[in-house]
Amino acid sequence: MAQAPPVIHPLRCPILVVLSLVPMVFAAPPPAPEPQRLGGTVTRVIDGDTIEVQLGKQRVPVHLSGIDAPERGQPWSKEATTALEQMVLNQDVDLEPIHVDDRNRRTAIVFVGEEEVGAAMVRDGNAWADRKHLSASDTELCELEAGAREGKLGLWALPARDRIAPWEYRRWFLHRHYTDYADETVAQCVAAEKAR
């Protein structure tokens, strides 16, 4: 009669313990969960970087994440607002909520179909990459801004005196000085995010 092979308990055989851990060590990490998206309809464009969205029974102001468009009274403010209206007004949008900002607005990445609205605004020269609120994942906005600047698109076609970044414009009203970003590189824009 044939004898059964001896049973080796894994904890008594260190090589078996190590080999049993190999799949866990070399396995690919689980995929990152898809960001939560909320669907709604844009009912109003407030300015070049803020919209009002109907979410269920509630109308909610939403700031486009990572961008800053010219303020009311600034050159290109009306054009930026019009560009945003043409892109989103009365359109169904998807929002990836980010946070509530220092002006008590909800901030979100906004999509019409697959197009990211904020990135399109920067790409077309209707807004700046917002140095004060860029995240590491927003650095593509710096590249899009550089392309608009090099192509003299939108506000980048304006004379330097009329091309003041909105955060500088707000600061100018308080302190009467600003920075011209016309010669800024992508690396300098990205470095602003890291300096925060």
C-alpha positions as CSV (number, residue, x, y, z in Angstrom):
1,M,0.0,0.0,0.0
2,A,1.4,3.4,-1.0
3,Q,2.1,5.9,1.7
4,A,0.7,9.4,1.5
5,P,3.3,12.1,1.2
6,P,4.1,13.8,4.4
7,V,2.1,17.0,5.1
8,I,4.3,20.0,5.6
9,H,2.8,22.8,7.7
10,P,3.6,26.1,5.9
11,L,4.7,27.8,9.1
12,R,7.3,25.1,9.7
13,C,8.8,25.6,6.3
14,P,10.0,29.2,5.8
15,I,10.4,28.8,2.0
16,L,6.7,28.1,1.7
17,V,5.9,31.2,3.7
18,V,8.1,33.3,1.5
19,L,6.7,31.8,-1.7
20,S,3.1,32.3,-0.5
21,L,3.9,36.1,-0.2
22,V,5.3,36.5,-3.7
23,P,1.8,37.0,-5.4
24,M,1.0,39.7,-2.9
25,V,4.3,41.5,-3.3
26,F,4.3,41.5,-7.1
27,A,0.5,41.9,-7.7
28,A,-0.5,45.1,-9.3
29,P,-2.2,47.6,-6.9
30,P,-5.9,47.7,-7.2
31,P,-7.1,50.3,-9.6
32,A,-7.9,53.8,-8.1
33,P,-11.6,54.3,-7.7
34,E,-13.3,56.5,-10.3
35,P,-13.9,60.0,-8.9
36,Q,-17.5,60.6,-7.9
37,R,-19.3,62.6,-10.6
38,L,-22.5,64.5,-10.2
39,G,-24.7,65.3,-13.1
40,G,-26.6,68.5,-13.6
41,T,-27.6,71.3,-16.0
42,V,-25.9,74.7,-16.2
43,T,-28.7,77.3,-15.6
44,R,-26.5,80.4,-15.5
45,V,-22.9,81.6,-16.2
46,I,-21.9,84.0,-13.4
47,D,-18.5,85.0,-14.9
48,G,-15.6,83.4,-16.8
49,D,-14.9,80.8,-14.1
50,T,-18.1,80.3,-12.2
51,I,-21.4,78.7,-13.2
52,E,-24.7,77.8,-11.5
53,V,-25.7,74.2,-11.9
54,Q,-29.1,72.6,-11.2
55,L,-28.4,69.5,-9.1
56,G,-31.7,67.8,-8.4
57,K,-33.9,70.5,-6.8
58,Q,-31.0,72.8,-5.9
59,R,-29.1,75.4,-7.9
60,V,-25.5,75.5,-6.8
61,P,-22.7,78.0,-7.7
62,V,-19.7,76.1,-8.9
63,H,-16.2,77.5,-9.5
64,L,-14.1,75.7,-12.3
65,S,-11.2,74.0,-10.6
66,G,-7.7,75.2,-11.3
67,I,-8.5,78.3,-13.3
68,D,-9.0,82.0,-12.7
69,A,-10.7,84.2,-15.4
70,P,-10.6,88.0,-15.6
71,E,-12.7,89.8,-13.0
72,R,-15.6,92.0,-13.9
73,G,-14.2,95.3,-15.1
74,Q,-11.0,93.7,-16.3
75,P,-10.1,93.5,-20.0
76,W,-11.4,90.2,-21.5
77,S,-13.9,89.6,-18.7
78,K,-16.9,89.8,-21.0
79,E,-15.2,87.7,-23.7
80,A,-14.3,85.0,-21.1
81,T,-17.9,85.0,-19.8
82,T,-19.3,84.7,-23.3
83,A,-16.9,81.8,-24.2
84,L,-18.0,79.9,-21.1
85,E,-21.7,80.6,-21.9
86,Q,-21.2,79.2,-25.4
87,M,-19.6,76.1,-23.9
88,V,-21.9,75.2,-21.0
89,L,-25.1,77.3,-20.8
90,N,-28.2,75.0,-20.7
91,Q,-25.9,72.0,-21.2
92,D,-25.8,68.9,-19.1
93,V,-22.5,68.7,-17.2
94,D,-20.7,66.3,-15.0
95,L,-19.0,67.6,-11.9
96,E,-16.1,66.1,-10.0
97,P,-16.4,68.0,-6.7
98,I,-13.1,69.2,-5.2
99,H,-13.9,71.4,-2.2
100,V,-15.5,74.6,-1.0
101,D,-13.1,77.5,-1.6
102,D,-12.3,80.7,0.3
103,R,-15.2,82.5,-1.3
104,N,-17.6,79.8,-0.1
105,R,-18.1,78.4,-3.7
106,R,-18.1,74.8,-4.5
107,T,-15.1,74.0,-6.7
108,A,-15.3,71.2,-9.2
109,I,-13.8,69.8,-12.3
110,V,-16.6,70.3,-14.9
111,F,-17.1,68.3,-18.0
112,V,-19.4,68.7,-21.0
113,G,-19.3,65.2,-22.5
114,E,-15.6,64.3,-22.2
115,E,-14.2,67.9,-22.5
116,E,-12.9,69.4,-19.3
117,V,-14.3,72.9,-19.4
118,G,-11.6,74.7,-17.3
119,A,-8.9,73.2,-19.4
120,A,-10.7,74.4,-22.6
121,M,-11.0,77.9,-21.1
122,V,-7.2,78.1,-20.4
123,R,-6.3,76.5,-23.8
124,D,-8.4,79.1,-25.6
125,G,-6.8,82.0,-23.7
126,N,-10.0,82.8,-21.7
127,A,-8.5,82.1,-18.3
128,W,-5.2,81.6,-16.4
129,A,-4.0,78.5,-14.6
130,D,-4.8,79.6,-11.0
131,R,-1.4,79.5,-9.3
132,K,-3.0,79.9,-5.8
133,H,-5.2,76.8,-6.2
134,L,-3.4,74.5,-8.5
135,S,-2.9,70.9,-7.4
136,A,-0.2,68.6,-8.6
137,S,-2.7,67.1,-11.0
138,D,-3.5,70.5,-12.5
139,T,-0.1,71.2,-14.0
140,E,-1.4,70.4,-17.5
141,L,-3.2,73.7,-17.1
142,C,0.2,75.4,-17.1
143,E,1.1,73.8,-20.4
144,L,-2.2,74.8,-21.9
145,E,-1.7,78.4,-20.7
146,A,1.8,78.4,-22.2
147,G,0.3,77.3,-25.5
148,A,-2.3,80.0,-25.5
149,R,0.3,82.6,-24.5
150,E,2.7,81.5,-27.3
151,G,-0.2,81.5,-29.8
152,K,-1.5,84.9,-28.6
153,L,-4.9,83.4,-28.1
154,G,-7.7,85.3,-26.3
155,L,-6.5,87.5,-23.5
156,W,-2.9,86.8,-24.5
157,A,-3.4,89.0,-27.6
158,L,-4.0,92.0,-25.4
159,P,-1.3,94.5,-24.6
160,A,0.7,93.7,-21.4
161,R,-1.0,96.5,-19.5
162,D,-4.4,94.9,-20.1
163,R,-3.2,91.3,-19.4
164,I,-3.2,91.3,-15.6
165,A,-3.8,87.9,-13.9
166,P,-7.1,88.2,-11.8
167,W,-5.4,87.4,-8.5
168,E,-2.9,90.2,-9.3
169,Y,-5.8,92.5,-10.3
170,R,-7.5,91.9,-7.0
171,R,-4.2,92.5,-5.2
172,W,-3.6,95.7,-7.3
173,F,-6.8,97.2,-5.9
174,L,-5.4,96.7,-2.4
175,H,-1.7,97.4,-2.9
176,R,-1.3,99.0,-6.4
177,H,1.2,96.5,-7.9
178,Y,1.1,93.4,-10.0
179,T,3.3,90.8,-11.9
180,D,3.3,90.4,-15.7
181,Y,3.2,86.7,-16.6
182,A,3.8,87.1,-20.3
183,D,7.3,85.6,-20.1
184,E,6.6,82.9,-17.6
185,T,7.6,79.3,-18.4
186,V,5.7,76.1,-17.7
187,A,8.2,75.2,-15.0
188,Q,7.7,78.5,-13.2
189,C,3.9,78.0,-13.3
190,V,4.3,74.4,-11.9
191,A,6.7,75.7,-9.3
192,A,4.1,78.1,-8.0
193,E,1.9,75.1,-7.1
194,K,4.8,73.5,-5.3
195,A,5.7,76.7,-3.4
196,R,2.2,76.8,-1.7
